[in-house]
Amino acid sequence: MMRRVPQQLQAGALLIAFAEMTMLLRVQPFAIWNFPVLWWGYILTVDGLGEFFSARSMLKEHPGRIALMALLSSGVWWVFEGLNVVVKNWHYVNVPDSILAEVFFKSLAFSTVIPAVFATSWLLESLHLLEFAGRKRAAPSTRAPQRVMLLGIACFVLAAAVRTYFFWAIWLGFIFLLEPWNYLHGEPSMLQRYLAGDLGPIFRLMLAGLICGIFWEFWNYWAYLKWQYTIPWLGFLKVFEMPVLGYLMYPLFALEVYAMYMYLTSLSPMLKRFRLEL
């Protein structure tokens, strides 16, 4: 008996095809707005694949949580836009002339970041991939996570003070700062998973970050409105617009946005009630 193809998988594939066609043919105004269309198409497609293989759908089971995640995702990436004012590692070309249009477009685009990473990790779990178990480890003292949090602060200080050599530290700062904070306050954290020997979610999240990173760079390469990199001393051997060593940051980025999402949703009981855990 053939399995039914989930509706979101069909819709996602159509959105991707439409966005690709209008992007490559430079059909305006669709070409300039293709990023959020592509990435919501990606999210729908990945979620549909998850339902096809496991009969579980992140979007269908948790629509309210995904809406909140999209809102927080936009805010999280605006934080990185602020950090980029300091490190100056990327810039955008062919942006709209209107500041309001630019902010609106970018906010829509940024809203897809965390949902894409989570949906990809959800798919990997539905396929029973990377189900690793490690040995349980003793809980650290309270002082050890606090020291790691200081390291997180140091990452941002170094990135600001010596950006030529420490620009990359912004992709570690929130891991060191917020993972220990989440752990100490009893919030979901990959540190807790590691201590419990539950390594699968960690590896799946990191692989999800890399997969999304490859698609981000692939689609960005052909886009009309796109980002380009200006990275000191590591800007060689590009794959699409990204220097090849830059892809190493995407697994870390996934850990970082996970920690930021868990921290933000811990700030109020209402947000915590609508939190999605992997």
N, C-alpha and C positions, 0 to 999 in steps of 0.2 A: 504493500500500500504506500503510495507516494505521500510525502509530508506536504502539508499546506505551506506555501510561502507566506510568511508574516507580512501584513500590510505595510508595516513601517520599513521593512526591507525593500519592498517594491517602491515605496515613496522615496526612500533615501537614494536608491539607485537612479530614479528619475531626476531628483534634485541635482545629484552629482553630474549626470549627463547634461542637463540643462546648463549648469554653471560652467562646465568644461567647454561646451560648445560656444556659449556667449563670450567666454573669456578668450578662447583661441581666435574667434572671429572678431573680437573687439566690438561686440554689439553693445552700445551704450543705451541706457544707463546701467545695464545688467553687468557689464564687465567690471565696472568700478565697485559694484556691490557683491562680487562673487564670493568673497571669503566667508561671510556668515551662511550663505546659501550652500556652499560646498561643505562646510563643516557641520551644519545641522543635517545635511544629507549623509555625511559620514557617520554621525552619531546615530541616526535612524537606521542606517545600513548595518552598523556593528551591533546595535541592539537587536535588530531583526535576525542577524546571524546567531546571536546568543539564544534567542527564542527558538529558532529553527533547530538548533542542536540540543538544547536543554529544556525547552518549554518554559523558560524563565525570561522575563523582560524587565529590565531596569526601568524603562520609561512607563510601562503599563502598571508595574507594581508600585512605583514611587513617583507619580507625576508631580505632586506638590514639592517633593524633595528636589527633583530635577530643576524645577522653576527657581527655587531658592538657590540651588547650586549655581545656576546660570547667572543670577544676580550677583552672588558673591564672587564668581569667577571674573566678572567684569571689573569689580573693585580690586581684586587681587592683581590682575594684570596692570591696572593703572598704577599700582604701587611699583611695579617693575618699570613702567614708563618713567616714573619719578626717579628711580635709581639710574635709569639710562641718561637722564639729564646730567648726572655726575660722571658716569663711566663713558658715555658717548660711544657705545658699541654698535648701534644700529640707527638707521634713519629711514623715513618713508619717502617714496617718490609717487608722483601723480595723485597727490591727496586733493580732495575737494578744496575749492577756493574759500568756501564758507567755513569758519571755525566751528560753528554749530553743527554743520553737516559732517565735518571731520570727527568731532567728538561723538556724535550720534553713531556714525559708521563704526568707529573704533570700539565703542562700547558694545555694539552688537557683535562685532567680531570677537572681542575679548570674552564675551559671555559663553563662548563655545569651548574654551580651553579646558577647564576642569571637567565638564561633562564628557568631553572627548576622551580624556585620560581615564576617567572612571569607567566609561562604557567599554573601553578597550580592555581594561583590567577585568571587568565583569565577564567579557567574552572569553578571555583566557581562562578564567575560573570555570566557566560553563563547559569548556573543552577539557577540563581536568589537566591543565598544563602546569608545570612547575610546582607540583605538590610536594615540596621538600619539607622535611622535618629535621630539626637539629636538636641538640641536647639542651635541656633547660639550664638556665644560668641563674646564679644567685642575684637577687635584687641589689642594685648598687646603693651606697649610702646616699643620703640627701645631698651631701656636699658635692658628689661627683657630677650629677646632672647640673647643679648650679655652676660648676666650673665650665662645663660644656656651653652653657648659656653665655658665659663671658666670652668664650671663643666665637660664638655667633655675633656678638656685638663687635668683636675685634675684626671680623670679616668685613663688616660695613665700614668701619673706621679705616681699615687698610685700603679698601676699594676707593674710598673718597680721597685719602691722603696720597696714595701712590697708585693711581689708577692704571698707569702704564704696565705695571707688573702684577697688580692684584685685582684687575677688573673682574676676573673670573670668580672672585670670592662672593659676589652677590648671589651666585647660584648655590652657595653652601650656607650662607648666613642664617636663613630662616629655618633650615634643618637643625642647625646647632642651637638656635635660639628657642624654637617653638616645640620641637620634639621633646626635649627635657621638660619644658613647661607643661605640655599636655600630659606627660607621664606622671609628673609630680602631683598634678591635680586630678588624676584618675580619668582623664579623657582618652579617647582612642589614640593610639600612637604606634608607629612601627617599632619603636624601641621596646614597647611592651610585648609586641609579637616576637621580636628577636629574643628577649629574655625568656619567653615561654617556649622557645624552640619552634615556633610557627613561622617558618621562613617563606612558605609559598606566597602569601600576600605581598611580602616585600619584593620578591623577585618578579611577580606578576605586575606589580605597580611600576617597577623600574623598566621592565620590558614594554609595558604600555606607553611609558614616556618616550622610549626610543622609537616605537612604531609611529606614534603621533608626530614625533620630531621629523621622521623621514617624510611623512605625508605633508607636514607643514612646509618643509623646504622644497619638496617636489612641486606642490601646487603654487607656492610663492614664486618659484622660478619663472613660471609662465604667466603670472598674473599681471594685470595692468597697474593696479594699485598694489605696491609691494614694498617690502623692506629690503635694505641692503646693509651689509656689515662693514664696519671699519674697526678691525680688531688688531691691536698692536702685537707684533712678533709671532702671532699664531695664525695670521690671515693667509696662509699658503694652502695649496692643494685643495681647492674648493670642490665640493660636491653640491651641485646647484649653487645657491648663493652662500652656503655655509662652509667655512673651512672644516676639513675632515675631523680635526680634533674637537671641534665644537659639538659634534654629535655625542661625545662622551658626557656632555652636560645634561642631555635630555633625561636619562634615567634619574639623575640627581634632581632635576627640575620637578619630576613627578613626585619624588619624596617631599620636596619643598612645598608644592601646592597642596599636597595632602595635609601636611602639618599646618599650613595656613588655614585651610578649610576647617579642620577640626578645631583649631583655636578660635576662629571667628564664630563657629556654631556653638561654642561653649559659653559665649558671652551673655546669653539669655536663655531662660527655660523654653521660650517659644522657638528660638533658633535650634536649640538642642533637640526639640521634639521633631523637627523636620530635617534632621541630619541623616545623611545616608552613609552607612559604614560598609567598607569592603570586607 
